[in-house]
Amino acid sequence: MCLPLCRFFRRLNAERGIVGLDAGVVIGGVVLASALVGGVVVTSGLSASNRLNAAVQSAVDRTGSGLMLDGPLIARTDGTRATAVLLEVSTLPGSRPVTLTPAGGLDIEYVSASEVRDGLPFTVTGVDGGTLADGQSARIEVDLRGVAAPPGASERFMLIVHAGDLAPLRVERTLPGGRPMDAVLVLN
């Protein structure tokens, strides 16, 4: 009788090590799989974080760089309608240099109640080489003679200055009422 029972206990003792080894292999596999999944999650998180950082930096570059108005608008008139508008512009503080040429992406758009027109002719003065650096200012004269209905007395208009991929400069003003208008108007 003792013999079968002794064999049973011997067999149980002999298998205990194998069961422990099997359990160790299974637990080790689970730990390894968890580590791999954790690594993939961390890598994906870092990749997503880098993409988000690039998108945020691009947005900051666009909105934090560009042109700002650096004085009043001056309108030249023929006595009844504006023929040209002069803008004094400078770069935003800490901005990268801005190219003020059509080849550099400078484009001026005119918007009024009756018309929207892109690609207005303009001339730039006060900047060397067409590039406006931080701390510099330049004057842009926008020719409105090609516009079908240039602004007249008490009419509101907007100029949108696009400088490449930078945030656009929007300037909206209303000409003063009364006729005839002065040859030169300062629009604050």
C-alpha positions as CSV (number, residue, x, y, z in Angstrom):
1,M,0.0,0.0,0.0
2,C,2.7,2.4,0.8
3,L,4.3,1.7,-2.5
4,P,1.6,3.2,-4.7
5,L,1.2,6.2,-2.3
6,C,5.0,6.7,-2.2
7,R,5.1,6.6,-6.0
8,F,2.3,9.2,-6.1
9,F,4.2,11.6,-3.7
10,R,7.4,11.1,-5.6
11,R,5.7,11.8,-8.8
12,L,4.1,14.9,-7.4
13,N,7.4,16.1,-6.0
14,A,9.0,15.5,-9.4
15,E,6.4,17.4,-11.3
16,R,6.4,20.3,-9.0
17,G,9.6,21.6,-10.5
18,I,8.3,21.2,-14.0
19,V,5.0,23.0,-13.2
20,G,7.1,25.8,-11.6
21,L,9.3,26.0,-14.7
22,D,6.2,26.1,-17.0
23,A,4.6,28.8,-14.9
24,G,7.8,30.8,-15.0
25,V,8.0,30.5,-18.8
26,V,4.3,31.6,-19.1
27,I,4.8,34.5,-16.6
28,G,8.0,35.5,-18.4
29,G,6.2,35.5,-21.7
30,V,3.4,37.7,-20.3
31,V,5.9,40.1,-18.9
32,L,7.8,40.2,-22.2
33,A,4.6,40.8,-24.2
34,S,3.5,43.6,-21.8
35,A,6.9,45.2,-22.2
36,L,6.6,45.1,-26.0
37,V,3.1,46.5,-25.9
38,G,4.3,49.2,-23.5
39,G,7.2,50.1,-25.8
40,V,4.8,50.4,-28.8
41,V,2.5,52.6,-26.8
42,V,5.3,54.9,-25.6
43,T,6.8,55.1,-29.1
44,S,3.3,55.9,-30.6
45,G,2.9,58.6,-27.9
46,L,6.2,60.1,-28.7
47,S,5.5,60.1,-32.4
48,A,2.1,61.8,-31.8
49,S,3.6,64.3,-29.4
50,N,6.3,65.2,-32.1
51,R,3.6,65.7,-34.7
52,L,1.5,67.8,-32.4
53,N,4.6,69.9,-31.5
54,A,5.3,70.4,-35.2
55,A,1.7,71.5,-35.9
56,V,1.7,73.9,-32.9
57,Q,5.1,75.4,-33.9
58,S,3.9,75.9,-37.5
59,A,0.8,77.7,-36.2
60,V,2.9,79.9,-33.9
61,D,5.3,80.7,-36.8
62,R,2.3,81.8,-39.0
63,T,0.5,83.9,-36.4
64,G,3.6,85.2,-34.7
65,S,5.3,86.2,-37.9
66,G,4.3,88.8,-40.4
67,L,3.5,92.4,-40.8
68,M,1.8,95.0,-38.7
69,L,0.6,98.5,-39.5
70,D,3.1,101.1,-38.3
71,G,1.3,104.3,-38.6
72,P,-1.9,105.8,-40.1
73,L,-3.2,104.9,-43.6
74,I,-3.0,107.7,-46.0
75,A,-5.4,107.9,-49.0
76,R,-4.8,109.9,-52.1
77,T,-8.0,111.0,-53.9
78,D,-9.2,112.6,-57.1
79,G,-11.7,114.7,-55.0
80,T,-14.5,112.1,-55.2
81,R,-12.8,108.7,-54.9
82,A,-9.6,107.2,-53.5
83,T,-6.9,106.5,-56.1
84,A,-4.2,105.1,-53.9
85,V,-3.6,104.0,-50.3
86,L,-0.3,104.2,-48.5
87,L,0.5,101.8,-45.7
88,E,3.5,102.1,-43.4
89,V,4.3,98.5,-42.3
90,S,6.9,96.8,-40.1
91,T,7.5,93.2,-39.0
92,L,6.0,91.9,-35.8
93,P,8.6,91.9,-32.9
94,G,10.8,88.8,-33.1
95,S,9.4,88.0,-36.6
96,R,11.5,86.4,-39.3
97,P,12.3,88.7,-42.3
98,V,9.4,89.3,-44.7
99,T,9.9,89.6,-48.5
100,L,7.9,92.5,-49.9
101,T,7.9,91.5,-53.6
102,P,5.4,89.6,-55.8
103,A,8.1,86.9,-56.3
104,G,8.3,86.6,-52.5
105,G,4.6,86.0,-52.2
106,L,3.4,89.6,-51.4
107,D,-0.1,90.1,-52.7
108,I,-2.7,92.7,-51.9
109,E,-6.4,92.1,-51.9
110,Y,-9.2,94.8,-52.0
111,V,-12.6,94.2,-50.4
112,S,-15.6,96.5,-50.4
113,A,-19.3,96.1,-50.3
114,S,-19.4,95.9,-54.1
115,E,-16.1,94.3,-55.1
116,V,-13.4,91.8,-54.1
117,R,-10.2,92.1,-56.2
118,D,-7.0,90.2,-55.7
119,G,-3.5,91.1,-57.1
120,L,-3.7,94.9,-56.8
121,P,-0.6,96.8,-58.2
122,F,1.7,98.2,-55.5
123,T,5.1,99.8,-55.0
124,V,7.3,99.3,-52.0
125,T,9.8,102.0,-50.7
126,G,12.1,102.2,-47.8
127,V,13.5,98.6,-47.8
128,D,16.7,97.4,-49.4
129,G,16.6,94.2,-51.5
130,G,12.8,93.7,-51.0
131,T,13.3,92.1,-47.6
132,L,12.0,93.7,-44.4
133,A,13.9,92.6,-41.3
134,D,13.0,92.9,-37.7
135,G,12.9,96.6,-36.5
136,Q,12.6,98.0,-40.1
137,S,9.6,99.6,-41.7
138,A,8.6,100.2,-45.3
139,R,5.9,102.0,-47.2
140,I,3.5,100.1,-49.5
141,E,1.6,102.2,-52.0
142,V,-1.5,100.4,-53.3
143,D,-2.9,101.6,-56.6
144,L,-6.7,101.6,-56.6
145,R,-7.2,103.0,-60.1
146,G,-7.7,99.5,-61.5
147,V,-10.6,98.8,-59.0
148,A,-14.0,99.0,-60.7
149,A,-15.5,101.1,-57.8
150,P,-12.8,102.7,-55.7
151,P,-14.1,103.8,-52.3
152,G,-15.7,107.2,-52.2
153,A,-17.0,109.5,-49.4
154,S,-18.3,107.5,-46.3
155,E,-17.5,104.2,-48.0
156,R,-15.8,101.4,-46.1
157,F,-13.1,99.2,-47.6
158,M,-10.5,96.7,-46.5
159,L,-7.0,95.9,-47.8
160,I,-5.6,92.4,-47.0
161,V,-1.8,92.2,-47.3
162,H,-0.7,88.6,-47.9
163,A,3.0,88.0,-47.3
164,G,3.8,84.5,-48.4
165,D,2.7,81.9,-45.9
166,L,2.6,84.4,-43.0
167,A,-0.6,85.6,-41.3
168,P,-2.3,88.2,-43.5
169,L,-2.4,91.9,-42.4
170,R,-6.0,93.2,-42.6
171,V,-6.6,96.9,-42.6
172,E,-10.2,98.2,-42.7
173,R,-11.1,101.9,-42.9
174,T,-14.0,104.2,-43.9
175,L,-13.3,107.4,-46.0
176,P,-14.7,110.5,-44.4
177,G,-18.0,112.0,-45.7
178,G,-18.4,115.2,-47.6
179,R,-17.5,116.4,-51.1
180,P,-15.1,117.3,-52.5
181,M,-12.6,115.2,-50.5
182,D,-9.1,116.5,-49.8
183,A,-6.3,115.3,-52.1
184,V,-4.7,113.5,-49.2
185,L,-6.6,112.0,-46.3
186,V,-5.2,110.5,-43.1
187,L,-7.3,107.5,-42.0
188,N,-6.7,106.6,-38.4
